[in-house]
Amino acid sequence: MGALKDHLFLLHINKSLEQLRAEFRAKHSPKKENRFSIKGITYEIGPCKSEDGEFVFEISSKIPQDILPKKTTIEKYFREVVKIMTKCEKKPAEWKMENIIQSTAEVEYKERDYVKLEYRYTEDELYTMPDVEKRLKHHYTKKIPIPDVPGIATPGGKIVLILVEESIAKLARQNVMDLCSSNEQVKAVLVAKGEAVIAVKPAAPKPAKKAAKPTPKKPAKTAVKKAPAKPVKKAAKAAPKAAKPVKKPVAKKAAKAAPKKKTKTAAKRKK
């Protein structure tokens, strides 16, 4: 009976975790293989397994080494995240920094480091008998049909598996949000210590060249409109020197002087 119960629990727990992955992928940025990105960091929720009477699964987040300054090691980043996670209400059972090498289509290899946390939940953390009785009473008094669960005939058995699904979704969601908050806090601490990541602290701009002293600008013509200067008339050309009074042509010029009459004596001579 124990093996069958574990099988049914794992079936419904993994169903709930798959729905939770879809929820995060829809709300944030989806990545390959059911991963998702929140504020630039990739997260992953692993499958659940049964181990020593507990239900175990892992969540992980990529260490943003691409944007860390040279003086901040990935080991330091990992330690700071774990320090915060161990103060949460639900502490991870184990933690480790895992190195993963991924190959791409171009046969190149990419090395990534992850903060990986393991969580363990007992059956009592997923539901209690008072919770089952309370839910049954709610359905009976409100006359609400109990949802059908394949393979389960009794109302109590159906409610147990429904509570398991609801509980694991709530708990795993909180685990992811705790890890997300821890990553953001660590980045904030690095900024406060002057170890700001590149994405937060851009490179300082180059000092600007000293500006030349501004030359006083001439008052704009439009500022005070000056009355348009009247066009200066060119100085009149000096009047030509008064022409010498033209002497009226003597009568002899106007008309040739009439030939003098020859005297008779002169005429006689010619003859």
Backbone torsions as a table, in degrees:
resi	resn	phi	psi	omega
1	MET	NA	-37.5	180.0
2	GLY	-62.6	-41.3	-179.6
3	ALA	-65.5	-39.6	179.0
4	LEU	-66.3	-41.5	179.1
5	LYS	-63.9	-44.0	178.3
6	ASP	-60.5	-39.4	179.2
7	HIS	-62.0	-45.9	179.8
8	LEU	-65.4	-41.0	179.3
9	PHE	-63.1	-47.1	179.7
10	LEU	-61.7	-38.1	179.4
11	LEU	-60.0	-45.9	-177.2
12	HIS	-79.3	-31.0	176.1
13	ILE	-65.4	-46.5	-180.0
14	ASN	-67.4	-32.1	174.6
15	LYS	-63.1	-42.4	179.8
16	SER	-67.4	-40.3	179.0
17	LEU	-65.2	-35.9	177.9
18	GLU	-65.4	-39.4	176.9
19	GLN	-65.7	-35.2	179.1
20	LEU	-68.2	-40.4	176.2
21	ARG	-59.3	-45.5	179.5
22	ALA	-61.7	-36.4	178.7
23	GLU	-63.8	-46.7	179.5
24	PHE	-66.9	-39.4	-179.8
25	ARG	-66.0	-34.2	179.0
26	ALA	-74.8	-34.6	-176.3
27	LYS	-82.7	-31.0	-177.6
28	HIS	-118.7	-151.6	-177.3
29	SER	-96.4	118.7	-179.8
30	PRO	-72.5	144.7	176.0
31	LYS	-124.7	179.7	-179.3
32	LYS	-68.1	153.5	174.8
33	GLU	55.4	46.7	175.0
34	ASN	65.3	13.6	174.9
35	ARG	-83.6	168.2	179.5
36	PHE	-149.4	155.7	-177.0
37	SER	-115.2	130.8	176.1
38	ILE	-123.0	118.2	179.3
39	LYS	53.8	40.5	174.1
40	GLY	85.1	1.4	179.2
41	ILE	-116.6	134.0	-177.6
42	THR	-86.0	135.3	179.7
43	TYR	-122.5	157.8	179.2
44	GLU	-147.6	140.3	175.0
45	ILE	-112.8	119.7	-178.5
46	GLY	-82.5	168.9	177.8
47	PRO	-72.5	159.4	-179.1
48	CYS	-96.1	147.7	175.5
49	LYS	-137.8	161.1	178.3
50	SER	-99.2	131.1	-177.5
51	GLU	-151.0	119.7	178.7
52	ASP	54.6	41.0	177.6
53	GLY	76.9	8.9	178.9
54	GLU	-122.4	158.6	179.0
55	PHE	-105.3	120.2	-167.9
56	VAL	-119.5	134.5	172.5
57	PHE	-150.1	164.5	-178.3
58	GLU	-119.6	149.4	168.7
59	ILE	-126.0	150.9	-177.3
60	SER	-146.1	159.2	175.2
61	SER	-140.0	142.3	-179.6
62	LYS	-75.1	136.6	174.7
63	ILE	-75.7	123.3	-175.6
64	PRO	-75.9	61.9	-174.6
65	GLN	-66.0	-23.2	-179.2
66	ASP	-66.4	-24.3	-177.2
67	ILE	-113.2	7.3	178.2
68	LEU	-83.6	144.8	176.7
69	PRO	-68.9	161.4	-175.2
70	LYS	-61.1	-33.4	-175.8
71	LYS	-80.3	-5.2	177.1
72	THR	-104.4	113.2	-178.7
73	THR	-82.4	158.5	177.9
74	ILE	-67.8	-28.8	177.2
75	GLU	-64.8	-40.6	178.4
76	LYS	-65.5	-43.4	178.8
77	TYR	-59.4	-45.3	179.7
78	PHE	-58.8	-47.4	-178.7
79	ARG	-61.2	-39.5	-178.6
80	GLU	-67.0	-38.7	178.9
81	VAL	-66.7	-46.3	-179.3
82	VAL	-62.4	-37.7	179.4
83	LYS	-57.5	-40.0	179.9
84	ILE	-75.4	-40.7	-177.1
85	MET	-64.4	-31.2	180.0
86	THR	-75.2	-4.2	176.4
87	LYS	-101.7	-0.4	179.7
88	CYS	-74.5	163.6	-179.6
89	GLU	-58.7	-45.6	175.0
90	LYS	-104.7	106.4	-179.0
91	LYS	-81.7	144.5	174.2
92	PRO	-65.7	144.1	179.7
93	ALA	-72.3	-36.4	178.5
94	GLU	-145.5	159.4	176.6
95	TRP	-148.5	151.7	178.7
96	LYS	-159.4	158.2	174.6
97	MET	-102.2	118.9	-174.5
98	GLU	-109.4	136.4	178.3
99	ASN	-102.6	125.5	-178.8
100	ILE	-121.9	133.6	176.3
101	ILE	-109.6	122.6	-178.5
102	GLN	-113.3	139.2	177.0
103	SER	-101.6	146.7	-179.7
104	THR	-108.0	177.7	-179.4
105	ALA	-63.3	-27.7	-179.3
106	GLU	-86.8	14.6	179.1
107	VAL	59.3	35.9	173.1
108	GLU	-103.5	158.0	-177.3
109	TYR	-117.5	135.4	179.6
110	LYS	-120.7	126.7	-178.5
111	GLU	-100.4	129.3	-178.9
112	ARG	-131.5	144.6	176.9
113	ASP	-112.9	136.9	-175.8
114	TYR	-124.4	147.5	166.8
115	VAL	-88.7	116.1	-177.3
116	LYS	-116.1	125.6	-177.7
117	LEU	-119.8	136.2	179.2
118	GLU	-106.1	132.7	178.9
119	TYR	-118.7	141.0	179.0
120	ARG	-126.6	132.1	178.4
121	TYR	-127.9	136.6	175.9
122	THR	-88.7	167.6	178.7
123	GLU	-60.8	-36.6	-179.5
124	ASP	-65.7	-25.8	178.9
125	GLU	-78.6	-16.6	-178.1
126	LEU	-93.3	-29.5	176.9
127	TYR	-166.1	159.9	173.2
128	THR	-132.0	160.1	-179.9
129	MET	-64.0	-36.5	174.3
130	PRO	-60.2	-35.5	177.6
131	ASP	-64.7	-39.1	-179.5
132	VAL	-65.9	-45.8	-179.0
133	GLU	-63.6	-40.7	179.5
134	LYS	-63.5	-41.5	179.8
135	ARG	-68.8	-39.6	177.7
136	LEU	-61.9	-43.0	179.6
137	LYS	-61.9	-40.1	178.7
138	HIS	-60.0	-44.3	-179.2
139	HIS	-66.2	-40.9	-177.1
140	TYR	-70.8	-44.4	-177.2
141	THR	-70.7	-36.0	179.9
142	LYS	-87.5	-4.1	-178.4
143	LYS	55.0	45.2	178.3
144	ILE	-99.8	126.5	179.6
145	PRO	-63.2	140.8	176.9
146	ILE	-77.6	129.9	-179.6
147	PRO	-56.1	144.3	-179.4
148	ASP	-75.8	136.7	176.6
149	VAL	-123.1	113.3	-177.6
150	PRO	-55.5	133.1	176.9
151	GLY	86.3	-4.2	-179.3
152	ILE	-118.1	126.2	-175.8
153	ALA	-97.7	-37.1	-173.0
154	THR	-82.3	145.4	177.0
155	PRO	-59.6	-40.2	-179.3
156	GLY	-64.0	-41.2	179.3
157	GLY	-64.1	-38.8	178.1
158	LYS	-64.3	-44.0	-179.2
159	ILE	-63.9	-38.7	179.0
160	VAL	-57.4	-49.6	-177.9
161	LEU	-69.3	-32.4	176.2
162	ILE	-65.0	-42.7	178.4
163	LEU	-65.8	-37.1	178.1
164	VAL	-61.5	-44.8	179.0
165	GLU	-62.2	-46.3	-178.7
166	GLU	-64.7	-42.2	-176.5
167	SER	-67.0	-44.9	-177.2
168	ILE	-67.5	-34.1	177.6
169	ALA	-65.4	-43.7	-179.8
170	LYS	-65.4	-43.9	-177.5
171	LEU	-68.8	-46.8	-179.3
172	ALA	-65.6	-37.1	177.6
173	ARG	-60.5	-43.0	179.2
174	GLN	-66.0	-37.8	177.6
175	ASN	-59.8	-44.4	179.5
176	VAL	-64.8	-43.4	-179.1
177	MET	-66.8	-34.1	175.4
178	ASP	-63.5	-43.1	179.5
179	LEU	-66.3	-39.7	177.7
180	CYS	-62.1	-44.4	179.1
181	SER	-63.4	-39.2	179.6
182	SER	-64.2	-42.4	177.5
183	ASN	-59.8	-42.9	-179.6
184	GLU	-67.4	-36.9	178.8
185	GLN	-66.7	-40.5	179.5
186	VAL	-63.5	-42.7	178.1
187	LYS	-62.3	-38.3	179.3
188	ALA	-65.4	-39.1	178.8
189	VAL	-64.7	-41.8	179.2
190	LEU	-62.2	-38.3	178.1
191	VAL	-64.8	-43.5	-178.6
192	ALA	-63.9	-30.3	-179.7
193	LYS	-88.0	5.3	-179.4
194	GLY	81.3	14.8	179.3
195	GLU	-109.1	46.6	-174.5
196	ALA	-62.9	140.8	175.3
197	VAL	-71.8	156.9	-175.8
198	ILE	-58.7	-38.8	-176.7
199	ALA	-64.1	-26.8	-176.7
200	VAL	-93.1	-38.3	-176.4
201	LYS	-115.0	96.4	-179.8
202	PRO	-68.4	159.0	180.0
203	ALA	-60.8	142.0	-178.4
204	ALA	-66.8	138.0	-179.8
205	PRO	-68.1	150.0	178.7
206	LYS	-65.6	141.8	180.0
207	PRO	-61.3	136.8	-178.0
208	ALA	-75.2	147.2	177.4
209	LYS	-65.4	146.2	179.5
210	LYS	-63.1	129.4	-179.1
211	ALA	-74.2	139.7	177.7
212	ALA	-64.6	148.5	180.0
213	LYS	-59.5	131.3	-177.9
214	PRO	-66.6	132.1	177.3
215	THR	-80.4	137.0	-177.8
216	PRO	-59.6	127.7	-178.8
217	LYS	-79.4	140.9	175.8
218	LYS	-68.9	141.9	-179.6
219	PRO	-56.6	130.5	-179.2
220	ALA	-60.6	143.5	-179.3
221	LYS	-62.7	-30.4	-176.6
222	THR	-79.3	-17.3	-177.4
223	ALA	-62.6	-53.6	176.9
224	VAL	-125.8	110.9	-177.1
225	LYS	-75.6	118.3	177.2
226	LYS	-85.2	144.3	178.0
227	ALA	-61.3	131.8	-178.4
228	PRO	-58.0	126.9	-178.8
229	ALA	-66.1	136.6	179.2
230	LYS	-68.5	138.0	-179.5
231	PRO	-59.6	127.1	-178.4
232	VAL	-74.1	124.4	179.4
233	LYS	-72.5	135.6	178.1
234	LYS	-62.7	141.2	-179.9
235	ALA	-59.0	131.5	-178.7
236	ALA	-60.1	139.9	179.2
237	LYS	-61.1	141.1	-179.5
238	ALA	-56.2	131.4	-178.2
239	ALA	-60.3	137.0	-179.6
240	PRO	-59.0	143.4	-178.4
241	LYS	-55.1	140.4	-177.7
242	ALA	-54.7	124.8	-179.4
243	ALA	-65.9	143.0	178.4
244	LYS	-61.4	138.3	-177.8
245	PRO	-58.3	124.3	-178.7
246	VAL	-75.4	122.8	179.1
247	LYS	-74.8	132.2	179.8
248	LYS	-62.6	135.6	-178.5
249	PRO	-58.5	136.9	180.0
250	VAL	-64.9	156.7	-175.6
251	ALA	-54.3	-28.2	-177.4
252	LYS	-71.8	-25.4	176.6
253	LYS	-76.1	-41.5	-178.4
254	ALA	-62.1	-47.3	179.1
255	ALA	-137.3	138.3	-178.7
256	LYS	-61.5	135.5	-179.0
257	ALA	-60.0	136.3	-177.3
258	ALA	-63.9	138.0	-179.3
259	PRO	-63.3	138.7	-178.6
260	LYS	-66.2	144.3	178.2
261	LYS	-69.5	131.8	178.4
262	LYS	-74.3	139.8	178.0
263	THR	-74.3	160.1	-178.2
264	LYS	-61.4	-34.9	-179.1
265	THR	-64.1	-38.9	-179.9
266	ALA	-67.1	-38.5	-178.2
267	ALA	-67.5	-39.5	-179.6
268	LYS	-63.1	-38.7	-178.4
269	ARG	-60.1	-42.6	-179.0
270	LYS	-61.6	-42.2	179.8
271	LYS	-59.2	NA	NA
